[in-house]
Amino acid sequence: MPDADCDLLLATVQQAGKLALAMQSQGFSHKQKRDGTFVTDVDQAVDDFLKSRIAEARPDDGWLSEETPDNAARLAKSRLWIADPIDGTKGFLQGSGPWGIGMALVENGVLQCAVVLRPADNLLVHAALGQGAFRNGIRLSGSTTSRAVITPRRFAAALERQDFVPEINS
């Protein structure tokens, strides 16, 4: 994968994080979706920002997002950008729980680069095909535990009962 794509992804998500934090501090509106989950105007603003930046830089690529109506035209594209503008909307609404922005690039069905940013916690995790995974720019190393998992705190006890080792609790 060209480094330019991962660089674009990282820069775009970091800018979106600044937008989300600014909107969170200024106040925002929210509504409940049909499935019972919530969506905020920040979700939509971040989605619009991500989509416009990627479309400007890579106009021939496809787009799939939780907050954008799906378009079947994306199925004909060899490159697809996938986004979750605000993952953890409940935490975002409460202002106390973890929330983040997730985005990835898939080319011909193969994940090329993925980013998760938790702007309120200043945590940026990304991975690129053939380059490894990084946390705030520091390379992560693999676990020697074959049943290690990264999990939210609320699942840690249940996983431990099944002999999994929750190495990082968020």
trRosetta pair geometry for C-beta under 8 A, 3 or more apart (Angstrom, degrees):
i j d omega theta_ij theta_ji phi_ij phi_ji
1 5 5.7 -88 173 55 103 131
1 6 6.5 92 121 -36 123 104
1 105 7.5 127 -148 94 138 126
1 107 7.1 161 -103 12 100 140
1 112 4.0 126 -96 -164 145 109
1 113 6.1 -171 132 -35 160 100
1 128 6.2 -131 66 -172 132 100
1 129 5.3 103 -5 49 120 110
1 130 7.4 167 20 33 88 112
2 5 5.2 100 73 -5 85 97
2 6 7.9 -167 101 5 53 83
3 6 5.7 -60 -155 43 47 107
3 7 5.8 49 148 -23 77 108
3 128 7.9 37 -115 -172 62 163
4 7 5.5 -54 -142 40 30 115
4 8 6.2 36 155 -23 64 104
5 8 5.7 -51 -149 34 29 113
5 9 6.4 30 152 -19 63 106
5 58 7.8 50 -117 -70 90 143
5 105 5.6 -104 165 65 122 175
5 112 6.4 -7 110 127 143 138
5 113 6.1 165 116 13 99 138
6 9 5.5 -51 -147 37 34 114
6 10 6.2 34 155 -18 66 105
6 105 7.7 -122 -80 27 58 133
6 112 7.4 -134 -65 135 90 94
6 113 4.1 -168 -100 -116 88 156
6 126 7.2 122 -166 160 104 135
6 128 4.7 -12 -99 -98 149 132
6 131 7.7 -35 -62 38 173 156
7 10 5.9 -54 -145 38 29 110
7 11 6.2 24 159 -14 65 110
8 11 6.1 -60 -144 41 26 106
8 12 6.0 23 160 -19 64 113
8 53 7.9 171 -179 145 94 105
8 54 7.4 107 148 -109 121 69
8 57 5.5 173 -144 135 139 163
8 58 7.5 110 136 -26 165 115
9 12 6.0 -59 -143 38 24 109
9 13 6.3 18 162 -14 63 110
9 81 8.0 -170 -102 -132 100 107
9 103 6.0 -168 -159 108 98 117
9 104 7.7 35 -147 -123 143 22
9 105 6.0 -112 -73 -23 137 114
9 113 5.3 165 33 112 159 128
9 115 5.4 169 145 -10 107 131
9 126 7.6 140 109 -138 116 134
10 13 6.2 -62 -146 39 25 105
10 14 6.2 22 159 -17 63 111
10 115 5.9 172 -93 -96 59 146
10 124 7.6 68 -147 -179 94 133
10 126 6.2 -38 -92 -67 101 167
11 14 5.9 -59 -147 38 28 110
11 15 6.4 26 156 -17 65 107
12 15 5.9 -57 -150 37 29 109
12 16 6.3 30 151 -20 64 108
12 49 7.9 163 -173 136 87 89
12 50 6.0 95 156 -129 117 69
12 53 4.6 164 -126 111 115 147
12 54 6.6 49 -135 -58 168 81
12 103 7.4 -73 94 86 112 168
13 16 5.4 -53 -146 38 34 115
13 17 6.4 43 151 -27 64 100
13 50 7.5 33 -88 -109 60 109
13 101 5.5 172 -157 108 92 121
13 103 5.3 -154 -82 28 117 128
13 115 4.8 -162 7 113 166 142
13 117 5.0 157 150 -9 112 134
13 124 7.9 132 107 -134 121 105
14 17 5.5 -46 -152 27 34 117
14 18 7.0 36 150 -18 61 98
14 117 6.5 -178 -86 -110 53 156
14 124 7.1 -3 -87 -104 97 139
15 18 5.7 -49 -156 31 37 112
15 19 6.7 39 146 -18 65 104
15 49 7.2 -145 114 162 101 128
15 53 7.4 134 70 -80 137 160
16 19 5.4 -52 -151 36 37 115
16 20 6.3 38 151 -21 68 105
16 46 5.0 83 -169 -151 107 92
16 49 5.3 157 -105 99 89 129
16 50 5.5 14 -84 -66 145 91
16 85 7.4 -120 179 -145 135 77
16 101 5.4 159 107 -161 122 167
16 117 7.7 132 75 60 97 143
17 20 5.7 -52 -145 36 32 111
17 21 6.3 31 157 -17 65 105
17 101 5.8 -134 -76 16 80 135
17 117 4.9 -91 -70 133 133 138
17 119 3.4 163 -171 -79 107 126
18 21 5.9 -54 -146 37 30 109
18 22 6.3 30 156 -19 64 108
18 119 7.1 -165 -59 -142 36 142
19 22 5.9 -59 -149 37 28 110
19 23 6.3 22 157 -14 65 109
19 45 6.5 -147 153 130 122 111
19 46 6.1 159 94 -95 121 76
19 49 5.7 159 30 -51 172 170
20 23 5.9 -58 -146 40 29 107
20 24 6.1 32 155 -24 65 107
20 42 5.5 87 -135 -180 75 118
20 45 7.8 161 -88 86 63 107
20 46 5.3 18 -72 -78 103 128
20 85 8.0 166 -85 167 124 84
20 86 6.6 153 -133 -90 134 103
20 92 7.9 -72 179 -136 116 127
20 101 6.6 -169 -18 -54 154 123
20 119 6.0 144 72 30 114 150
21 24 5.6 -53 -145 34 30 113
21 25 6.4 23 159 -14 64 107
21 119 5.1 -122 -50 131 113 135
21 120 6.7 160 -104 -75 102 70
22 25 6.1 -60 -150 38 28 105
22 26 6.3 18 155 -13 64 114
23 26 5.8 -63 -143 42 32 107
23 28 5.5 58 156 -73 97 120
23 41 7.5 -136 -179 97 135 89
23 42 4.6 160 107 -105 138 102
23 45 6.2 145 -74 66 161 153
24 28 6.6 -40 -103 -9 41 127
24 42 6.4 33 -64 -96 73 159
24 92 6.8 -113 -108 -168 123 88
24 95 7.1 146 177 -107 115 89
24 120 7.9 -50 77 -75 165 114
28 40 5.1 44 137 -179 131 119
28 41 5.2 -156 -166 50 96 96
28 42 5.0 -26 -134 -33 160 102
29 40 6.8 154 87 -154 42 71
29 41 5.1 54 53 -14 84 118
30 38 5.2 20 173 180 123 115
30 39 6.6 168 -153 87 78 36
30 40 4.2 -40 -93 -96 91 74
30 41 7.4 -118 -75 -6 49 69
30 89 7.7 141 -138 176 131 115
30 93 6.1 -5 -42 -106 170 114
31 38 7.0 163 86 -149 28 73
31 39 6.2 -18 62 61 75 84
32 36 6.6 -21 -174 -148 110 30
32 37 7.3 155 -154 86 67 25
32 38 5.6 -49 -101 -96 57 69
33 36 7.0 -35 73 32 76 20
33 37 5.1 -4 39 66 117 76
33 38 6.9 -173 -3 -101 85 15
33 39 5.6 74 -51 -13 105 109
37 89 6.7 96 173 52 98 135
38 89 5.0 -161 80 128 91 131
38 90 6.7 119 32 -77 119 63
38 93 6.1 19 97 -51 156 145
39 43 5.0 -90 -163 44 81 154
39 44 7.3 70 163 -39 111 92
39 67 7.0 138 -146 -110 127 104
39 89 6.6 -68 -97 -130 35 159
40 43 5.0 123 56 -7 68 93
40 44 7.6 -137 101 6 50 83
40 86 6.7 -8 40 46 109 163
40 89 6.4 176 -8 -149 99 107
40 92 6.7 -116 0 115 145 129
40 93 6.9 -178 -62 -80 125 86
41 44 5.6 -51 -155 40 45 112
41 45 6.1 48 147 -22 72 105
42 45 5.5 -53 -140 39 34 111
42 46 6.0 32 159 -17 67 107
42 85 7.8 177 128 140 68 115
42 86 6.0 70 107 -55 101 146
42 92 7.0 -145 75 167 141 139
43 46 6.2 -63 -150 39 22 106
43 47 6.2 23 153 -20 62 112
43 66 7.8 -74 -172 94 118 109
43 67 5.2 170 149 -86 101 145
43 85 4.9 118 -159 89 60 125
43 86 4.6 -96 -94 22 79 116
43 89 6.7 -12 -67 -101 125 118
44 47 5.5 -54 -144 37 31 114
44 48 6.2 33 156 -20 65 105
44 67 5.7 -159 -95 174 57 139
44 85 7.5 133 -58 92 14 168
45 48 5.8 -52 -147 36 29 111
45 49 6.3 31 152 -20 63 107
46 49 5.5 -53 -147 36 32 114
46 50 6.2 32 156 -18 66 106
46 85 3.9 139 94 -168 111 109
46 86 6.1 117 41 -43 149 87
46 101 6.4 -128 178 -112 141 123
47 50 6.0 -55 -145 37 28 108
47 51 6.1 24 159 -15 64 112
47 65 5.4 131 -143 153 108 151
47 66 7.7 -120 -97 64 128 72
47 67 4.0 -112 -68 75 161 129
47 68 5.9 -178 174 -45 127 91
47 83 6.6 148 -124 110 73 132
47 85 4.1 -75 -59 -59 77 144
48 51 5.9 -59 -143 41 26 109
48 52 6.1 22 161 -17 64 111
49 52 6.2 -61 -146 37 24 105
49 53 6.4 19 160 -15 63 110
50 53 6.1 -63 -150 38 26 107
50 54 6.3 16 160 -11 65 112
50 65 7.3 139 86 -100 129 142
50 81 7.9 -169 155 145 104 130
50 83 5.1 128 127 -126 155 161
50 85 6.4 -149 4 -100 136 89
50 101 7.9 -178 -69 -174 134 123
50 103 6.5 -158 -151 -95 138 141
51 54 6.1 -62 -145 41 27 105
51 55 5.9 24 159 -18 66 113
51 63 5.8 61 -129 -153 95 150
51 65 6.7 -83 -69 -18 110 150
51 68 6.4 112 -79 -71 146 146
51 83 7.4 -123 -61 26 76 153
52 55 5.8 -55 -139 40 28 110
52 56 6.1 33 158 -24 63 107
53 56 5.8 -55 -149 33 27 112
53 57 6.5 9 159 -4 63 112
54 57 6.1 -67 -146 47 30 100
54 58 5.7 -37 178 45 71 103
54 61 6.8 -82 160 74 105 129
54 63 6.8 137 93 -97 134 108
54 81 5.0 -75 -167 20 158 176
55 58 7.2 -76 -114 68 18 61
55 59 5.8 53 -178 -107 62 61
55 61 8.0 -138 -102 59 49 90
55 63 7.2 -26 -68 -55 96 138
56 59 7.2 11 -130 -65 11 87
58 61 4.2 15 136 2 115 125
58 79 7.0 -89 170 112 135 140
58 81 7.4 128 75 -37 136 128
60 77 7.4 159 148 -132 68 106
60 79 7.6 69 104 48 83 117
61 77 6.0 97 -162 -176 41 138
61 79 4.3 -62 -124 98 99 108
61 80 6.8 174 178 -90 91 24
61 81 5.9 68 134 -15 130 99
62 73 7.1 -174 -117 111 98 74
62 74 3.4 108 -162 -142 124 81
62 75 7.7 126 -121 -22 155 22
62 76 7.8 150 -74 62 125 57
62 77 3.3 179 -35 50 110 152
62 79 6.5 166 22 92 81 53
62 80 4.2 -26 76 -106 112 76
62 81 7.0 -178 90 22 55 66
63 68 6.5 -17 132 86 114 160
63 71 7.4 39 66 37 88 117
63 74 6.3 -117 47 -97 44 124
63 80 7.3 -171 -66 -156 15 68
63 81 5.5 -14 -109 63 63 96
63 83 7.7 -17 -164 9 85 109
64 68 7.6 -160 -157 67 25 113
64 70 6.7 18 -129 -119 83 87
64 74 5.8 127 -58 169 93 167
64 80 5.9 18 2 180 111 113
64 81 7.3 174 30 87 67 49
64 82 4.9 -15 73 -110 101 76
64 83 7.5 161 90 22 53 66
65 68 4.1 67 59 16 109 104
65 82 7.2 164 -80 -161 53 45
65 83 4.3 -11 -108 65 100 96
65 84 7.3 170 -153 -80 72 33
65 85 6.7 47 -170 -32 121 95
66 83 7.3 -110 11 102 79 66
66 84 5.1 48 -7 -121 128 71
66 85 6.8 -128 54 14 103 83
67 85 5.4 -23 6 10 136 130
68 71 7.9 -44 139 -12 108 98
70 74 7.4 -92 -168 22 78 131
71 74 5.6 105 81 -18 82 96
72 75 5.6 -27 -176 7 63 118
73 76 6.1 -53 -170 29 52 109
73 77 7.3 56 138 -29 70 103
74 77 5.4 -51 -159 20 48 119
74 80 5.9 77 -179 -118 107 109
77 80 5.8 126 94 -71 117 79
78 107 6.2 30 143 -160 84 71
78 108 5.3 -4 -167 -65 93 75
79 105 6.7 -11 -169 -170 95 97
79 106 7.3 160 -154 86 47 51
79 107 4.9 -10 -104 -106 78 81
79 108 8.0 -19 -72 -25 56 61
80 105 7.4 154 82 -155 45 51
80 106 4.8 -14 62 62 96 98
80 107 7.8 179 22 -79 66 38
81 103 6.8 -3 -177 -172 92 101
81 104 7.4 167 -154 86 51 43
81 105 5.6 -23 -101 -100 68 72
82 103 6.8 163 86 -153 54 53
82 104 4.9 -9 57 58 101 91
82 105 7.7 -179 17 -82 77 24
82 106 6.5 36 -12 -4 116 110
83 101 7.8 -16 -163 -177 93 85
83 102 7.0 156 -155 92 47 60
83 103 4.6 -3 -106 -106 79 90
83 104 8.0 -173 -73 23 46 59
84 87 4.4 51 126 -63 129 102
84 101 7.2 179 89 -157 68 44
84 102 4.4 17 47 55 105 103
84 103 7.4 -151 29 -67 59 55
85 101 6.2 -23 -167 -129 35 91
86 89 5.3 84 116 -87 112 78
86 92 5.4 -6 -179 -41 127 163
86 99 6.0 0 -172 176 86 120
86 100 7.8 150 -151 80 46 26
86 101 6.7 -32 -89 -87 43 72
87 99 6.5 165 83 -162 51 66
87 100 5.2 -20 59 67 101 77
87 101 7.0 157 11 -99 90 19
87 102 5.2 28 -16 -2 140 113
87 116 7.8 -53 46 -139 142 101
88 91 4.2 -18 161 34 106 118
88 92 6.1 121 108 -25 77 90
88 97 6.3 -148 175 119 113 106
88 98 5.6 -76 -160 107 165 64
88 99 3.5 -156 90 -109 113 66
88 100 6.1 63 19 14 124 67
89 92 5.1 -54 -146 38 38 117
89 93 6.1 42 154 -24 70 102
89 99 6.9 92 -76 -126 21 127
90 93 5.8 -52 -149 33 29 112
90 94 6.4 20 155 -11 63 109
90 97 6.2 -3 107 59 81 153
91 94 5.8 -59 -143 43 32 106
91 96 6.9 -111 -156 77 74 48
91 97 2.5 -113 -119 92 94 101
91 98 5.2 -37 -178 60 168 32
91 99 4.3 -173 86 -48 109 93
92 95 7.5 26 177 -72 30 43
92 97 7.5 -65 -21 69 36 92
92 99 4.0 70 -58 -83 87 172
94 97 5.2 61 60 0 127 99
98 118 5.9 -34 -160 -136 94 136
98 120 7.9 -163 -130 64 50 117
98 121 6.8 -8 -122 -26 90 139
98 152 7.5 -159 52 -122 135 102
98 170 5.4 36 -70 150 176 104
99 118 6.9 135 80 -135 39 84
99 120 7.0 58 52 12 86 126
100 116 5.3 36 147 -179 147 87
100 117 5.7 164 -162 82 95 43
100 118 4.2 -59 -89 -83 104 68
100 119 7.5 145 -125 -1 61 68
100 123 7.8 -65 -102 80 123 102
101 115 7.9 -3 105 114 85 99
101 116 7.4 163 80 -153 46 47
101 117 4.9 -9 54 58 94 99
101 119 7.2 36 2 -23 109 104
102 114 7.5 -2 -170 -175 88 94
102 115 7.0 173 -147 91 47 58
102 116 4.9 -8 -102 -104 85 79
102 117 7.8 -173 -75 23 42 64
103 114 7.3 179 96 -150 43 56
103 115 5.3 -4 60 57 84 98
104 111 6.1 -39 -180 -142 128 98
104 112 7.8 140 176 51 80 68
104 113 6.7 179 -149 94 62 50
104 114 3.9 -10 -104 -105 102 84
104 115 7.2 179 -77 20 56 62
105 111 7.6 113 82 -159 51 55
105 112 4.6 -44 96 58 99 113
105 113 5.0 24 37 49 106 87
105 114 7.7 -148 24 -70 59 53
106 109 6.5 1 170 -130 112 14
106 110 6.6 156 -160 71 73 29
106 111 5.5 -40 -102 -94 80 50
106 112 6.6 171 -108 2 23 87
107 110 5.8 -31 69 61 70 85
107 112 5.1 47 5 -44 106 127
110 129 6.9 51 147 -95 107 153
111 114 6.1 -13 -175 -39 120 112
111 129 6.6 157 103 -63 67 107
112 128 6.9 -5 154 -150 60 72
112 129 5.2 -69 -141 0 44 122
113 126 6.8 8 -176 -178 89 107
113 127 7.1 -177 -146 92 51 50
113 128 4.5 -4 -104 -107 90 81
113 129 7.0 -91 -59 -1 59 80
114 126 6.5 179 91 -148 50 65
114 127 5.5 4 52 52 92 88
115 124 7.1 -20 -163 -166 97 87
115 125 7.3 153 -155 86 49 51
115 126 4.3 -12 -103 -101 74 103
116 124 7.6 166 87 -152 51 42
116 125 4.9 -4 58 60 95 98
116 126 7.4 -179 23 -76 57 57
117 123 7.2 157 -157 90 44 59
117 124 5.1 -3 -110 -108 81 78
117 125 7.9 -169 -76 28 41 61
118 121 4.3 2 118 41 117 111
118 122 7.7 -29 92 33 79 18
118 123 4.2 11 50 57 106 105
118 124 7.8 -147 30 -66 62 43
118 170 7.8 -176 -57 -160 159 127
119 122 7.2 27 -167 -75 35 40
122 136 7.5 42 143 -101 82 124
123 135 7.2 -28 -161 -164 84 92
123 136 6.7 -77 -137 -54 47 102
124 134 8.0 -5 113 111 87 94
124 135 7.4 145 82 -161 54 44
124 136 5.5 107 50 -86 86 54
124 137 7.6 40 80 -29 116 69
125 133 7.0 7 -176 -180 90 99
125 134 7.0 174 -149 89 49 52
125 135 5.2 -12 -101 -104 83 71
125 136 8.0 -27 -72 -26 55 56
126 133 7.2 -174 99 -150 36 62
126 134 5.6 -8 61 57 77 96
127 131 7.6 162 -174 75 54 87
127 132 6.8 -107 -139 131 79 33
127 133 3.9 -25 -94 -100 102 81
127 134 7.1 166 -82 14 51 67
128 131 4.0 7 80 44 105 125
128 132 7.3 11 52 50 75 43
132 139 5.4 8 130 -143 146 102
132 140 7.1 176 166 50 101 72
133 139 7.3 104 77 -156 48 59
133 140 4.5 -33 94 43 99 119
134 137 5.8 0 172 -130 127 12
134 138 6.2 144 -158 65 81 30
134 139 5.6 -46 -98 -93 79 42
134 140 6.4 -165 -96 -9 22 86
135 138 5.6 -31 67 61 74 88
135 140 5.6 78 -11 -63 100 106
143 146 7.9 -175 104 -66 103 22
143 148 4.0 -65 133 37 169 156
143 165 7.9 175 -178 83 146 124
143 167 6.2 -129 -98 -57 137 159
145 148 4.1 98 85 -45 109 106
145 165 4.9 -32 149 42 156 146
145 167 7.3 166 51 -64 133 119
147 163 6.0 10 121 127 162 83
147 164 4.9 -124 154 -117 101 59
147 165 6.0 105 95 8 81 86
148 164 7.3 128 -116 -175 18 76
148 165 4.7 -39 -103 74 69 102
148 166 7.8 135 -159 -102 64 13
148 167 4.8 25 -167 -28 114 122
149 159 6.1 -111 54 -163 135 151
149 164 5.2 1 6 175 120 126
149 165 7.1 145 20 71 69 49
149 166 5.8 -38 74 -101 85 60
149 167 7.2 161 64 12 31 85
150 166 7.4 92 -129 -154 21 71
150 167 6.5 -50 -84 60 64 90
150 168 4.7 -6 -127 58 91 105
150 170 7.5 44 173 -19 94 107
151 155 4.6 -107 176 77 125 114
151 156 5.8 159 93 -76 124 66
151 159 5.9 -173 -27 -13 170 156
151 166 4.7 -72 39 -126 117 113
151 168 7.7 144 29 78 51 62
151 169 6.5 -21 79 -109 73 66
151 170 7.7 -158 107 20 30 85
152 155 5.5 80 65 11 78 100
152 156 7.8 -119 102 -34 42 83
152 169 7.1 56 -179 -160 22 70
152 170 5.6 -57 -109 64 58 89
153 156 5.6 -33 -156 -9 41 121
153 169 4.6 72 -86 180 73 115
153 170 6.8 -127 -27 71 81 39
155 158 5.6 -66 -164 48 60 110
155 159 5.7 57 143 -24 87 110
155 166 7.4 154 97 -93 82 139
156 159 5.9 -65 -149 39 27 108
156 160 6.3 29 157 -22 66 107
156 166 4.3 -99 -127 33 87 166
156 169 5.5 -13 -70 -102 136 122
157 160 5.7 -53 -147 33 31 113
157 161 6.7 34 153 -21 63 102
158 161 5.8 -52 -155 31 33 113
158 162 6.9 16 151 -5 63 108
159 162 5.8 -67 -153 45 37 102
159 164 4.0 -64 174 68 96 122
159 165 7.9 -111 133 -3 111 8
159 166 5.4 103 80 -50 138 104
160 163 7.7 49 -174 -75 35 16
160 164 6.7 -92 -76 66 31 68
160 165 7.5 61 -105 -105 73 39
160 166 6.7 -67 -56 3 88 102
166 169 5.7 55 146 -70 121 89
